[in-house]
Amino acid sequence: MRLRPITPEDRERIHRADALLSEEARLNRFWERSAGLSAQHAERLPDVDGSDHLSWISLNPEDETFRGYGGASYWRAPDDPTRAELSFTNADAWQRRRLATLFLSILWFDGWRS
């Protein structure tokens, strides 16, 4: 597995990965039964600034077309930079494998550092 920050070039990968999520995974992530990722959210997710918004993705290093095992991001609260909204999305096959715990560690460290 390869972990790296999400970049604007990942927009298409994000759309392809979202299409594979089950209704349960979508409900766990978005708290609603949506048909798919909204265009607004798909554009917002890879639009990172390195401080107030960070996003990471886990990939198969041997397959560049691989959609990803999961992703995570945070957005700092505009009125209080010591607070942030965290989000995690894992592919169905990667639920309960502690990938979100790994992402939490990365986001916490990046957030503390920046």
CORLINUR-V735608 format. One record per backbone hydrogen bond with DSSP energy under -1.0 kcal/mol. NH is the residue of the N-H (numbers start at 1). CO is the residue of the C=O. If there is no record, write none. Layout:
BEGIN
nh->NH co->CO
nh->NH co->CO
END
This chain:
BEGIN
nh->2 co->59
nh->4 co->57
nh->6 co->55
nh->10 co->7
nh->11 co->8
nh->14 co->10
nh->15 co->11
nh->16 co->12
nh->17 co->13
nh->18 co->14
nh->19 co->15
nh->20 co->17
nh->21 co->18
nh->26 co->22
nh->27 co->23
nh->28 co->24
nh->29 co->25
nh->30 co->26
nh->31 co->27
nh->34 co->32
nh->42 co->38
nh->43 co->39
nh->44 co->40
nh->45 co->41
nh->48 co->46
nh->49 co->53
nh->50 co->53
nh->54 co->74
nh->56 co->72
nh->57 co->4
nh->58 co->70
nh->59 co->2
nh->63 co->60
nh->66 co->63
nh->69 co->58
nh->71 co->89
nh->72 co->56
nh->73 co->87
nh->74 co->54
nh->75 co->85
nh->76 co->52
nh->77 co->83
nh->83 co->80
nh->85 co->75
nh->87 co->73
nh->89 co->71
nh->91 co->69
nh->94 co->91
nh->95 co->92
nh->102 co->98
nh->103 co->99
nh->104 co->100
nh->105 co->101
nh->106 co->102
nh->107 co->103
nh->108 co->104
nh->109 co->105
nh->110 co->106
nh->111 co->107
nh->112 co->108
nh->113 co->109
nh->114 co->110
END
